[in-house]
């Protein structure tokens, strides 16, 4: 797996961890998608913004749905110091 950008420290919120425990989905699978440039369920404009952000050093956001329908976000900070997996309502 080739990473398009550094992720820094990887964190997950309590809500996201509970959601993963309930579904059996693994955070690593979504992190791999995020770092490979699979932005998940974003519209074309947001996907294009992420592609610009990779080269310009801005924040990156991916959105995915777990097997039970729970939405999660994966956000890498602009300075690439950290990446957080969270529920949208925890933002």
C-alpha positions in Angstrom: 0.0 0.0 0.0 1.4 3.3 -1.1 0.6 6.3 1.1 -0.1 9.6 -0.8 0.8 11.6 2.3 2.1 11.2 5.9 -0.6 10.5 8.5 1.3 11.4 11.7 -0.2 10.1 15.0 -3.3 8.0 14.4 -6.2 8.6 16.8 -9.8 7.4 17.1 -12.6 8.9 19.2 -14.5 6.8 21.8 -17.6 7.0 19.6 -15.7 5.6 16.6 -14.2 2.9 18.6 -17.6 1.8 19.9 -19.0 1.8 16.4 -16.1 -0.4 15.2 -16.7 -2.8 18.1 -20.4 -3.1 17.3 -19.9 -3.8 13.6 -16.6 -5.8 13.6 -15.3 -3.4 10.9 -11.6 -2.5 11.4 -10.3 1.0 11.6 -7.1 0.0 9.7 -9.2 -0.9 6.6 -10.6 2.7 6.4 -7.2 4.2 7.3 -5.7 2.3 4.3 -8.4 3.6 2.0 -7.8 7.2 3.2 -4.0 7.2 2.8 -4.3 5.6 -0.6 -6.5 8.5 -1.9 -9.8 6.6 -1.8 -11.8 9.4 -0.2 -14.9 7.3 0.2 -18.3 8.9 -0.1 -17.4 12.5 -1.1 -18.8 14.4 -4.0 -16.6 15.3 -7.0 -15.9 18.8 -5.6 -14.7 17.5 -2.3 -12.6 14.8 -3.9 -10.9 17.4 -6.1 -10.3 19.5 -3.0 -8.6 16.6 -1.3 -6.4 16.0 -4.3 -5.3 19.7 -4.2 -4.8 19.4 -0.5 -2.4 16.5 -0.8 0.0 18.7 -2.8 -0.7 22.0 -1.1 -0.6 20.8 2.5 -4.2 21.4 3.5 -6.5 19.2 5.7 -7.8 16.0 4.2 -11.2 14.5 4.9 -12.6 11.1 3.9 -16.1 9.8 4.6 -17.1 6.2 4.8 -20.1 4.0 6.0 -19.6 1.0 8.3 -21.5 -2.2 7.6 -24.4 -1.1 9.9 -24.8 2.2 8.2 -22.8 4.3 10.7 -20.9 7.1 9.1 -17.3 7.8 10.0 -14.8 10.4 9.0 -11.1 10.2 8.7 -9.3 13.5 8.9 -5.6 14.2 8.5 -4.5 17.6 9.8 -2.9 20.1 7.4 0.5 19.8 9.1 0.2 16.0 8.8 0.9 15.7 12.6 -2.2 13.5 13.2 -5.1 11.6 11.6 -8.3 11.1 13.5 -11.1 8.6 12.9 -14.4 9.9 14.3 -18.1 10.1 13.9 -19.3 13.2 12.1 -21.3 14.3 15.2 -18.0 14.3 17.2 -16.4 16.9 15.0 
